[in-house]
Amino acid sequence: MSKILAIHASPRGERSHSRRLAEGFLSAWQARHPQARVTRREVGRALIPAVNEAFVAAAFYPEPEARPLTMQADLALSDQLVGELFDHDLLLISTPMYNFNVPSGLKAWVDQIVRLGLTFDHTLDNGIAQYTPLLQGKKALIVTTRGGFGFGPGGELEALNHADPWLRTALGFIGINDVTVVAAEGEESAERTFAVSVAEAEQRLLGLARVF
């Protein structure tokens, strides 16, 4: 049975275009996979704590199997989020691009799931760090919206987009390299043109729902 984990990152509710596009994909996907399981994780409208000193001390404790109970508590949410990733075959992330990057809740989620010994490993080879991803065989779909135009590959403003390219890097670091991005652009630029971009994104997502 296929299982998909949906991460919603927009702080907006029903007004969120990225959330609406993602939910449209999920409806089409579930129609084709009625026995599949969908888990939704809210990171835009629910607090995901930022990494702090207690988290770092616990995550890098030299003997993970002997962590004190207080440190285990500091990592409880992170352990749960990592467990969700391992428990699902497919990952869907819906997010707007804010100030050239992702919303803070999604950044906090990524910081919680990039974990030494769980989602990646690390060794030293003659003093040079070697990293090994520990998540394998998973696919990801990023559904994103952007206020202006030209932030996609080959666009005039591509260099200013640190949202979905950064997500690709972070996901690839832990082993999720099969990543598809669907974007709608122009929300703050031109209403009619944005509507066209959204319609194109909807059609692409309907197509992906048949093969994802």
Legacy VTK file of the C-alpha trace (Angstrom):
# vtk DataFile Version 3.0
C-alpha trace
ASCII
DATASET POLYDATA
POINTS 212 float
0.000 0.000 0.000
1.375 3.396 -1.003
1.717 6.015 1.692
2.198 9.736 1.106
3.329 12.335 3.628
2.028 15.833 2.865
3.870 18.766 4.421
1.902 22.032 4.253
4.123 25.064 4.834
1.955 28.094 4.093
0.923 30.172 7.128
-2.313 30.904 5.267
-5.280 28.549 5.438
-7.887 28.421 2.687
-6.313 31.453 1.008
-3.104 29.518 0.346
-2.623 28.767 -3.338
0.165 26.256 -2.738
-1.979 24.369 -0.223
-4.973 24.341 -2.588
-2.862 23.065 -5.489
-1.389 20.334 -3.305
-4.791 19.264 -2.001
-6.073 19.076 -5.575
-3.212 16.726 -6.382
-3.942 14.640 -3.285
-7.619 14.301 -4.230
-6.698 13.096 -7.718
-3.988 10.800 -6.356
-6.294 9.266 -3.735
-8.964 8.666 -6.371
-6.463 6.437 -8.165
-5.169 4.878 -4.936
-8.258 4.430 -2.715
-6.424 2.077 -0.341
-3.455 4.416 0.086
-2.723 6.339 3.257
-2.242 10.103 3.385
-0.652 11.773 6.404
-0.750 15.555 6.638
1.829 17.412 8.687
1.145 21.097 9.256
4.290 23.216 9.560
2.922 26.564 8.376
0.050 27.042 10.824
1.468 24.930 13.660
4.649 25.635 15.583
7.694 23.581 14.646
10.433 24.570 17.104
13.663 25.961 15.766
16.822 24.044 16.575
18.361 25.268 19.826
21.314 24.412 22.043
19.465 21.589 23.822
18.580 19.984 20.482
22.166 20.208 19.220
23.607 18.763 22.427
21.161 15.844 22.334
21.466 15.164 18.585
25.256 15.011 18.756
25.502 13.164 22.063
28.485 10.797 21.658
26.539 7.725 22.836
23.055 8.023 21.303
21.827 4.784 22.886
22.658 6.195 26.340
21.117 9.650 26.034
19.729 10.964 29.328
15.941 11.149 29.527
16.043 14.932 29.306
17.907 14.711 26.008
15.481 12.113 24.717
12.699 14.581 25.466
14.554 17.311 23.554
14.545 15.054 20.471
11.040 13.606 20.841
9.416 15.726 18.118
12.380 15.297 15.795
12.246 11.521 16.265
8.546 11.599 15.406
9.103 13.669 12.251
11.963 11.439 11.105
9.795 8.392 11.757
7.087 9.842 9.523
9.577 10.205 6.690
10.743 6.611 6.959
7.161 5.350 7.226
6.001 6.875 3.917
6.988 6.115 0.328
6.140 9.517 -1.113
6.669 13.058 0.112
4.597 16.078 -0.923
5.687 19.559 0.161
3.458 22.557 -0.515
5.086 25.913 0.075
5.085 29.501 -1.085
8.344 31.305 -1.718
8.714 34.039 0.895
11.526 36.579 0.587
13.372 34.287 -1.839
13.188 31.227 0.441
10.719 28.956 2.229
8.621 29.950 5.262
10.313 29.582 8.648
8.117 26.627 9.650
9.361 24.560 6.709
12.970 25.512 7.444
12.423 24.373 11.039
10.955 21.057 9.800
14.002 20.433 7.612
16.307 21.196 10.536
14.375 18.667 12.627
14.629 15.838 10.084
18.257 16.226 8.932
19.665 14.063 11.723
23.096 12.509 12.069
22.803 8.755 12.424
19.160 8.744 11.331
18.784 10.408 7.936
22.473 10.835 7.109
25.784 9.504 8.338
29.211 11.083 8.573
32.764 9.784 8.505
36.172 11.388 8.166
38.564 10.343 5.402
41.986 11.920 6.044
40.227 14.756 7.786
37.736 15.284 4.955
34.068 14.820 5.815
32.226 12.136 3.873
28.433 12.140 4.079
26.138 9.186 3.401
22.364 9.634 2.928
20.257 7.102 4.802
16.844 7.580 3.152
16.524 5.530 -0.004
13.863 4.713 -2.565
11.568 7.650 -1.897
10.121 10.279 -4.230
9.190 13.889 -3.501
6.877 16.421 -5.132
7.255 20.118 -4.334
4.239 22.316 -5.095
5.206 25.954 -4.831
3.890 29.434 -5.600
5.900 32.586 -6.249
4.864 36.211 -6.110
6.652 37.241 -9.300
7.789 35.732 -12.580
11.074 34.310 -13.789
12.182 32.432 -10.660
12.162 29.012 -12.326
14.979 27.291 -14.258
16.220 29.578 -17.028
14.221 32.545 -15.737
15.638 36.036 -15.345
15.314 35.823 -11.549
16.396 32.194 -11.155
19.409 33.203 -9.045
17.072 34.779 -6.463
15.125 31.566 -5.905
16.477 29.872 -2.787
13.252 27.988 -2.045
12.723 24.826 -4.099
16.427 24.603 -5.150
17.337 24.627 -1.460
14.716 21.964 -0.756
16.236 19.814 -3.514
19.637 20.151 -1.849
18.340 19.326 1.634
16.296 16.348 0.454
19.153 15.055 -1.682
21.496 15.261 1.285
19.380 12.695 3.148
18.810 10.522 0.074
15.651 11.813 -1.644
16.923 12.657 -5.123
13.816 11.889 -7.182
12.238 15.332 -6.794
9.649 16.993 -9.043
8.781 20.684 -8.754
5.497 22.222 -9.921
5.287 25.999 -9.599
2.719 28.724 -10.186
4.145 32.215 -10.589
2.909 35.793 -10.523
0.476 36.023 -7.598
1.581 39.572 -6.783
2.286 40.656 -10.364
-0.684 40.073 -12.636
-3.933 38.420 -11.596
-4.879 37.102 -15.035
-1.407 35.778 -15.808
-1.248 34.142 -12.405
-4.573 32.434 -13.080
-3.108 30.990 -16.270
-0.024 29.793 -14.389
-2.210 28.167 -11.715
-4.296 26.419 -14.361
-1.149 25.066 -15.992
0.109 23.843 -12.610
-3.240 22.154 -11.937
-3.087 20.300 -15.225
0.459 19.170 -14.617
-0.459 17.960 -11.131
-3.409 15.984 -12.508
-0.998 14.301 -14.886
1.452 13.555 -12.096
-1.339 12.074 -9.981
-1.612 9.310 -12.566
2.054 8.307 -12.298
3.333 9.485 -8.896
LINES 1 213
212 0 1 2 3 4 5 6 7 8 9 10 11 12 13 14 15 16 17 18 19 20 21 22 23 24 25 26 27 28 29 30 31 32 33 34 35 36 37 38 39 40 41 42 43 44 45 46 47 48 49 50 51 52 53 54 55 56 57 58 59 60 61 62 63 64 65 66 67 68 69 70 71 72 73 74 75 76 77 78 79 80 81 82 83 84 85 86 87 88 89 90 91 92 93 94 95 96 97 98 99 100 101 102 103 104 105 106 107 108 109 110 111 112 113 114 115 116 117 118 119 120 121 122 123 124 125 126 127 128 129 130 131 132 133 134 135 136 137 138 139 140 141 142 143 144 145 146 147 148 149 150 151 152 153 154 155 156 157 158 159 160 161 162 163 164 165 166 167 168 169 170 171 172 173 174 175 176 177 178 179 180 181 182 183 184 185 186 187 188 189 190 191 192 193 194 195 196 197 198 199 200 201 202 203 204 205 206 207 208 209 210 211
